[in-house]
């Protein structure tokens, strides 16, 4: 049975995931270092991992498999999920796939090098999360769930 794993510490679409999961009767694991308000649904399990770098990522990667779905903005975690045969999706609805994960990892590393080499310390930020991103995420998650359930 498909389950949804949320890398929850910086996830802006938790409420949307809960609604879609409820409609499909899917188990949801909300994995964080703490500070996330528990959801009363019996389908939603809050998992608090110890403080530390990538503890939530490790917990998810150790348990996820086909045909599960991970919602994350963390590219290395998405790569681990894909390698385990699971699905992964960004908060804005962009899917991680076996065809695009290598390029995404490479771009992440390149951007980290560029930020590290920035002599002026000027940092750009990502664009704000929009209603269009939220809508695109809902549509993409629904499609991903249907595909996962069919496989």
Backbone as CSV, one residue per row, in Angstrom:
resi,resn,N_x,N_y,N_z,CA_x,CA_y,CA_z,C_x,C_y,C_z
1,UNK,0.838,-1.188,0.000,0.000,0.000,0.000,0.876,1.242,0.000
2,UNK,0.481,2.230,-0.739,1.226,3.478,-0.846,1.140,4.273,0.446
3,UNK,2.266,4.821,0.871,2.323,5.737,2.010,3.014,7.016,1.530
4,UNK,2.737,8.107,2.220,3.375,9.385,1.900,4.281,9.757,3.062
5,UNK,5.521,10.073,2.747,6.506,10.523,3.725,6.756,12.011,3.477
6,UNK,6.599,12.824,4.518,6.830,14.259,4.393,8.105,14.627,5.132
7,UNK,9.044,15.214,4.408,10.225,15.834,5.010,9.709,17.185,5.514
8,UNK,9.241,17.211,6.770,8.293,18.224,7.216,8.859,19.535,7.745
9,UNK,10.112,19.615,8.100,10.594,20.817,8.768,10.354,22.093,7.963
10,UNK,10.464,22.049,6.651,10.261,23.248,5.841,9.192,23.034,4.775
11,UNK,8.233,22.176,5.050,7.221,21.833,4.047,6.021,22.782,4.132
12,UNK,5.760,23.545,3.066,4.638,24.490,3.094,3.298,23.881,2.672
13,UNK,3.267,22.586,2.354,2.037,21.992,1.819,1.527,20.815,2.654
14,UNK,1.820,20.811,3.938,1.378,19.696,4.793,-0.149,19.562,4.804
15,UNK,-0.866,20.661,4.958,-2.322,20.584,5.007,-2.900,20.021,3.716
16,UNK,-2.320,20.389,2.593,-2.777,19.872,1.306,-2.538,18.363,1.215
17,UNK,-1.389,17.924,1.708,-1.067,16.492,1.692,-2.068,15.724,2.550
18,UNK,-2.385,16.265,3.732,-3.338,15.594,4.613,-4.687,15.399,3.914
19,UNK,-5.159,16.450,3.228,-6.461,16.358,2.556,-6.453,15.307,1.448
20,UNK,-5.415,15.309,0.630,-5.336,14.346,-0.476,-5.179,12.927,0.071
21,UNK,-4.348,12.760,1.086,-4.141,11.435,1.679,-5.435,10.907,2.295
22,UNK,-6.185,11.766,2.956,-7.468,11.368,3.547,-8.420,10.879,2.462
23,UNK,-8.469,11.596,1.355,-9.355,11.223,0.242,-9.004,9.842,-0.314
24,UNK,-7.694,9.521,-0.328,-7.239,8.234,-0.867,-7.044,7.164,0.205
25,UNK,-7.209,7.529,1.474,-7.027,6.567,2.553,-5.581,6.138,2.726
26,UNK,-4.639,7.065,2.543,-3.212,6.745,2.613,-2.608,7.138,3.955
27,UNK,-1.691,6.306,4.442,-0.908,6.599,5.640,0.089,7.712,5.313
28,UNK,0.234,8.659,6.249,1.183,9.764,6.090,2.127,9.770,7.283
29,UNK,3.423,9.858,6.995,4.438,9.992,8.033,5.009,11.403,7.935
30,UNK,4.834,12.187,8.994,5.310,13.563,9.050,6.599,13.536,9.872
31,UNK,7.738,13.606,9.190,9.032,13.392,9.832,9.732,14.743,10.024
32,UNK,10.088,15.039,11.283,10.719,16.328,11.577,11.594,16.222,12.823
33,UNK,12.303,17.313,13.089,13.107,17.422,14.304,12.270,17.950,15.469
34,UNK,10.998,18.208,15.245,10.115,18.711,16.288,9.493,20.029,15.879
35,UNK,8.571,20.490,16.681,7.940,21.771,16.423,6.808,21.725,15.410
36,UNK,6.430,20.553,14.964,5.321,20.418,14.025,4.086,20.005,14.828
37,UNK,3.006,20.743,14.637,1.770,20.425,15.337,1.226,19.083,14.856
38,UNK,0.929,18.162,15.778,0.399,16.854,15.375,-0.967,17.004,14.706
39,UNK,-1.239,16.117,13.773,-2.530,16.077,13.099,-3.363,14.989,13.776
40,UNK,-4.644,15.257,14.068,-5.457,14.277,14.792,-5.904,13.065,13.965
41,UNK,-5.704,13.083,12.670,-6.153,11.975,11.829,-5.413,10.690,12.183
42,UNK,-6.123,9.570,12.240,-5.448,8.293,12.502,-4.542,7.871,11.342
43,UNK,-4.686,8.501,10.185,-3.824,8.184,9.039,-2.494,8.922,9.088
44,UNK,-2.395,9.914,9.982,-1.191,10.754,10.033,-0.393,10.432,11.286
45,UNK,0.853,10.027,11.079,1.753,9.715,12.201,2.887,10.730,12.230
46,UNK,3.025,11.421,13.358,4.136,12.356,13.533,5.344,11.597,14.042
47,UNK,6.471,11.785,13.377,7.713,11.119,13.754,8.722,12.210,14.100
48,UNK,9.153,12.238,15.336,10.157,13.203,15.778,11.491,12.474,15.845
49,UNK,12.439,12.938,15.050,13.763,12.330,15.020,14.706,13.163,15.887
50,UNK,15.826,12.579,16.309,16.785,13.341,17.112,17.351,14.510,16.312
51,UNK,17.782,15.519,17.047,18.452,16.643,16.394,19.687,16.124,15.674
52,UNK,20.031,16.773,14.607,21.221,16.369,13.885,21.011,16.468,12.395
53,UNK,22.116,16.641,11.722,22.069,16.793,10.271,21.478,15.551,9.619
54,UNK,20.461,15.765,8.827,19.864,14.728,7.988,19.228,13.572,8.748
55,UNK,18.866,13.753,10.018,18.231,12.664,10.768,16.866,12.316,10.164
56,UNK,16.100,13.326,9.776,14.789,13.070,9.163,14.981,12.380,7.810
57,UNK,15.958,12.833,7.047,16.229,12.224,5.737,16.592,10.747,5.893
58,UNK,17.429,10.455,6.869,17.847,9.064,7.092,16.653,8.202,7.486
59,UNK,15.791,8.730,8.364,14.617,7.967,8.796,13.747,7.615,7.590
60,UNK,13.508,8.597,6.728,12.685,8.366,5.540,13.372,7.377,4.603
61,UNK,14.639,7.621,4.301,15.369,6.775,3.341,15.444,5.317,3.804
62,UNK,15.492,5.108,5.116,15.570,3.744,5.651,14.252,2.976,5.528
63,UNK,13.140,3.684,5.306,11.830,3.025,5.325,11.064,3.073,4.003
64,UNK,11.356,4.023,3.163,10.572,4.220,1.946,10.887,3.159,0.894
65,UNK,9.898,2.844,0.092,10.093,1.883,-0.993,8.920,1.971,-1.955
66,UNK,8.902,1.111,-2.942,7.803,1.141,-3.903,6.493,0.798,-3.197
67,UNK,5.411,1.387,-3.469,5.131,2.530,-4.344,4.959,3.829,-3.558
68,UNK,5.744,4.022,-2.482,5.600,5.186,-1.613,5.989,6.484,-2.311
69,UNK,5.599,7.598,-1.664,5.860,8.939,-2.187,6.515,9.757,-1.089
70,UNK,7.558,10.483,-1.442,8.212,11.408,-0.519,7.994,12.831,-1.019
71,UNK,7.563,13.715,-0.124,7.419,15.129,-0.441,8.590,15.838,0.218
72,UNK,9.474,16.404,-0.599,10.688,17.018,-0.078,11.240,18.050,-1.046
73,UNK,12.006,18.970,-0.509,12.770,19.890,-1.334,14.240,19.511,-1.316
74,UNK,14.568,18.441,-0.616,15.946,17.996,-0.433,16.331,17.040,-1.564
75,UNK,17.213,17.481,-2.434,17.561,16.697,-3.620,18.280,15.390,-3.267
76,UNK,19.253,15.387,-2.351,19.873,14.100,-1.998,18.868,13.098,-1.414
77,UNK,17.913,13.564,-0.605,16.884,12.660,-0.096,16.036,12.137,-1.246
78,UNK,15.661,13.002,-2.167,14.875,12.560,-3.328,15.634,11.493,-4.107
79,UNK,16.945,11.659,-4.255,17.761,10.670,-4.978,17.727,9.321,-4.267
80,UNK,17.794,9.331,-2.938,17.724,8.075,-2.173,16.355,7.410,-2.333
81,UNK,15.310,8.214,-2.348,13.962,7.671,-2.524,13.800,7.049,-3.911
82,UNK,14.285,7.736,-4.923,14.219,7.222,-6.299,15.005,5.907,-6.381
83,UNK,16.196,5.878,-5.762,17.022,4.668,-5.787,16.314,3.502,-5.095
84,UNK,15.455,3.813,-4.117,14.724,2.767,-3.398,13.459,2.335,-4.149
85,UNK,13.214,2.934,-5.304,12.042,2.565,-6.098,10.793,3.351,-5.763
86,UNK,10.931,4.385,-4.943,9.791,5.212,-4.546,9.665,6.417,-5.483
87,UNK,8.639,7.209,-5.249,8.404,8.444,-5.986,8.804,9.615,-5.098
88,UNK,9.169,10.745,-5.710,9.498,11.935,-4.932,9.002,13.163,-5.682
89,UNK,8.559,14.152,-4.914,7.988,15.362,-5.490,8.376,16.565,-4.641
90,UNK,8.654,17.677,-5.317,8.936,18.946,-4.617,7.627,19.559,-4.130
91,UNK,7.764,20.536,-3.250,6.603,21.240,-2.708,5.836,22.020,-3.770
92,UNK,6.494,22.359,-4.870,5.818,23.123,-5.929,5.214,22.216,-7.004
93,UNK,5.310,20.906,-6.815,4.722,19.968,-7.760,5.680,19.391,-8.778
94,UNK,6.913,19.864,-8.810,7.887,19.309,-9.747,8.303,17.920,-9.265
95,UNK,8.142,16.905,-10.114,8.532,15.556,-9.699,10.034,15.337,-9.850
96,UNK,10.585,14.549,-8.965,11.927,14.022,-9.136,11.747,12.673,-9.830
97,UNK,12.548,12.402,-10.844,12.425,11.143,-11.579,13.802,10.539,-11.797
98,UNK,13.851,9.271,-12.171,15.155,8.688,-12.505,15.839,9.433,-13.657
99,UNK,15.049,10.050,-14.537,15.617,10.770,-15.675,16.173,12.141,-15.316
100,UNK,15.664,12.774,-14.236,16.131,14.134,-13.936,16.937,14.261,-12.646
101,UNK,17.018,13.201,-11.842,17.657,13.333,-10.536,19.164,13.591,-10.638
102,UNK,19.832,12.991,-11.621,21.272,13.235,-11.777,21.563,14.688,-12.089
103,UNK,20.796,15.267,-13.000,20.966,16.673,-13.356,20.675,17.563,-12.148
104,UNK,19.640,17.215,-11.380,19.287,18.020,-10.206,20.403,17.986,-9.161
105,UNK,21.002,16.803,-8.944,22.123,16.705,-8.000,23.314,17.531,-8.479
106,UNK,23.609,17.444,-9.770,24.713,18.217,-10.332,24.492,19.714,-10.197
107,UNK,23.281,20.174,-10.480,22.969,21.599,-10.367,23.050,22.057,-8.915
108,UNK,22.604,21.205,-7.997,22.688,21.540,-6.571,24.139,21.747,-6.162
109,UNK,25.004,20.833,-6.587,26.419,20.940,-6.241,27.048,22.181,-6.873
110,UNK,26.700,22.464,-8.127,27.224,23.655,-8.801,26.809,24.921,-8.061
111,UNK,25.546,25.004,-7.693,25.061,26.199,-6.995,25.719,26.336,-5.618
112,UNK,25.982,25.230,-4.944,26.683,25.292,-3.655,28.087,25.840,-3.846
113,UNK,28.760,25.428,-4.924,30.103,25.941,-5.212,30.061,27.430,-5.529
114,UNK,29.073,27.860,-6.275,28.951,29.280,-6.623,28.688,30.097,-5.369
115,UNK,27.800,29.626,-4.500,27.523,30.360,-3.254,28.775,30.433,-2.390
116,UNK,29.536,29.341,-2.335,30.749,29.317,-1.510,31.816,30.262,-2.055
117,UNK,31.845,30.456,-3.371,32.851,31.312,-3.993,32.432,32.774,-4.045
118,UNK,31.267,33.117,-3.577,30.760,34.482,-3.647,31.574,35.380,-2.718
119,UNK,32.462,36.188,-3.274,33.349,36.990,-2.422,32.631,38.116,-1.690
120,UNK,31.504,38.562,-2.177,30.799,39.666,-1.539,29.747,39.193,-0.539
121,UNK,29.514,37.902,-0.507,28.532,37.375,0.425,27.103,37.703,0.037
122,UNK,26.901,38.136,-1.203,25.563,38.469,-1.658,24.829,37.172,-1.966
123,UNK,23.674,37.036,-1.397,22.908,35.809,-1.622,21.572,36.153,-2.240
124,UNK,21.213,35.389,-3.205,19.876,35.531,-3.767,18.964,34.589,-3.019
125,UNK,17.727,34.829,-3.099,16.784,33.928,-2.465,15.871,33.361,-3.527
126,UNK,15.222,32.292,-3.188,14.241,31.748,-4.108,13.016,32.649,-4.143
127,UNK,12.199,32.435,-5.133,10.987,33.244,-5.207,9.998,32.751,-4.158
128,UNK,9.093,33.604,-3.719,8.123,33.184,-2.701,7.210,32.067,-3.213
129,UNK,6.754,31.246,-2.287,5.830,30.167,-2.603,4.477,30.800,-2.910
130,UNK,3.876,30.454,-4.041,2.660,31.128,-4.496,1.444,30.202,-4.496
131,UNK,0.281,30.794,-4.724,-0.948,30.004,-4.882,-0.829,29.079,-6.084
132,UNK,-0.177,29.545,-7.130,0.017,28.715,-8.324,0.885,27.502,-7.989
133,UNK,1.916,27.694,-7.155,2.761,26.569,-6.730,1.926,25.553,-5.953
134,UNK,1.080,26.042,-5.065,0.233,25.180,-4.242,-0.720,24.374,-5.134
135,UNK,-1.320,25.032,-6.099,-2.244,24.372,-7.016,-1.521,23.336,-7.876
136,UNK,-0.349,23.714,-8.378,0.451,22.794,-9.197,0.850,21.568,-8.360
137,UNK,1.191,21.795,-7.094,1.546,20.683,-6.214,0.361,19.731,-6.049
138,UNK,-0.818,20.268,-5.764,-1.997,19.421,-5.572,-2.279,18.566,-6.797
139,UNK,-2.216,19.161,-7.968,-2.455,18.408,-9.205,-1.401,17.328,-9.404
140,UNK,-0.141,17.677,-9.186,0.946,16.719,-9.383,0.886,15.588,-8.357
141,UNK,0.552,15.905,-7.107,0.451,14.863,-6.078,-0.685,13.904,-6.412
142,UNK,-1.807,14.423,-6.826,-2.946,13.568,-7.195,-2.543,12.605,-8.314
143,UNK,-1.875,13.127,-9.327,-1.425,12.292,-10.444,-0.417,11.235,-9.977
144,UNK,0.513,11.646,-9.113,1.526,10.716,-8.614,0.888,9.604,-7.781
145,UNK,-0.081,9.948,-6.971,-0.768,8.942,-6.152,-1.483,7.941,-7.037
146,UNK,-2.160,8.426,-8.052,-2.875,7.513,-8.961,-1.908,6.562,-9.664
147,UNK,-0.764,7.093,-10.080,0.245,6.236,-10.735,0.817,5.224,-9.748
148,UNK,1.104,5.675,-8.532,1.673,4.779,-7.522,0.691,3.668,-7.170
149,UNK,-0.574,3.993,-7.045,-1.573,2.979,-6.711,-1.771,1.987,-7.854
150,UNK,-1.543,2.443,-9.086,-1.723,1.566,-10.246,-0.539,0.629,-10.435
151,UNK,0.603,0.979,-9.866,1.801,0.149,-10.080,1.887,-1.014,-9.120
